Amino acid sequence: MHSPWGYNFNIIKELGFTWHYLMWGISWINLQMMLADAPAYESSDKEDIKEADSLEDFKAFED
C-alpha cells in the first residue's frame, strides 16, 4: 500500500465496510484503534524450525 487509497481499500476488504461508511460512518481515530488492536500473526525465527526429510528424521524429533 503506497497511497491512502490502497490503505482504504485494504480496510474495506478486511473489515467489510462500504466506502461511504469508511468515509462518513466511523471516526478515523476509532478505526485506527481497531486496526492497532487487531490480532496479528508473529512467525518464529527460522533457527527454531526443523525439517524432517525421512521417517527417521521425524522420529528423532521426539527425543
Sequence and secondary structure as in RCSB ss.txt:
>XXXX:A:sequence
MHSPWGYNFNIIKELGFTWHYLMWGISWINLQMMLADAPAYESSDKEDIKEADSLEDFKAFED
>XXXX:A:secstr
  SHHHHHHHHHHHH   HHIIIIIS HHHHHHHHHTS       GGG    SSHHHHHHTT 
